C-alpha cells in the first residue's frame, strides 16, 4: 500500500509529466483557455493512459521482452495508443458532440501526446509490476489533470489582468507556465520527508 501511495504522489506532484518532465505541453498550452476543454482533455488522457497501460504492459513483458524485441516498444506502444484513441474518439463523437467539437484537432493528437507514450516508457524503465504500472498511469493522469486545472485558473486570471502589450499572448502564457512549473519543485522535499 505504501509503495502505491509513493508512486501515486510522485507522479502527481514530483514527477508531474507536464510541470516536471515537460511532456504533453501542446495540449497544456492549447486547451487551458477554459475549464470545460481542460476537463474533457484530462478525462480523455486519463482513460487512454489506463487502457494503454493495461494493454501495453502484457505485450511488452510477455511478447517483446522474452524474444529480445524490446527495442520495438515505442512503435508497438504508439500503435496501441492510436487504437485506443480511435475508440475514444468514436465514443466522444457519438455521446458528447459539443466536447468533440471543442477538442477539435487535439483529440486525434492524443495519439501522439508524448505524455501518454512517456508514461508507458516510464513504467517499463522503472520495471513496475502490473499494479504499480496502473497506479503510475493513474497518478500521471491525475497529475496531468491537476496541471491543466491549475493553468486554466491562471489563464483565466491573466485574461482579466492588465498585461503590458509586449507581453500579451504567448510570452505571458509561457512565463505563467514556468512559474506554475517552478512551484511544483517544492513538493519533492515534502514527499521525501514523508516517506524517506
C-alpha positions, 0 to 999 in steps of 0.5 A: 500500500505504501509503495502505491501511495509513493508512486501515486504522489510522485507522479502527481506532484514530483514527477508531474509529466507536464510541470516536471518532465515537460511532456504533453505541453501542446495540449497544456498550452492549447486547451487551458483557455477554459475549464470545460476543454481542460476537463474533457482533455484530462478525462480523455488522457486519463482513460487512454493512459489506463487502457494503454497501460493495461494493454501495453504492459502484457505485450511488452513483458510477455511478447517483446521482452522474452524474444529480445524485441524490446527495442520495438516498444515505442512503435508497438506502444504508439500503435496501441495508443492510436487504437485506443484513441480511435475508440475514444474518439468514436465514443466522444463523437457519438455521446458528447458532440459539443466536447468533440467539437471543442477538442477539435484537432487535439483529440486525434493528437492524443495519439501522439501526446508524448505524455501518454507514450512517456508514461508507458516508457516510464513504467517499463524503465522503472520495471513496475509490476502490473499494479504499480504500472496502473497506479503510475498511469493513474497518478500521471493522469491525475497529475496531468489533470491537476496541471491543466486545472491549475493553468486554466485558473491562471489563464483565466486570471491573466485574461482579466489582468492588465498585461503590458502589450509586449507581453500579451499572448504567448510570452505571458502564457509561457512565463505563467507556465514556468512559474506554475512549473517552478512551484511544483519543485517544492513538493519533492522535499515534502514527499521525501520527508514523508516517506524517506 
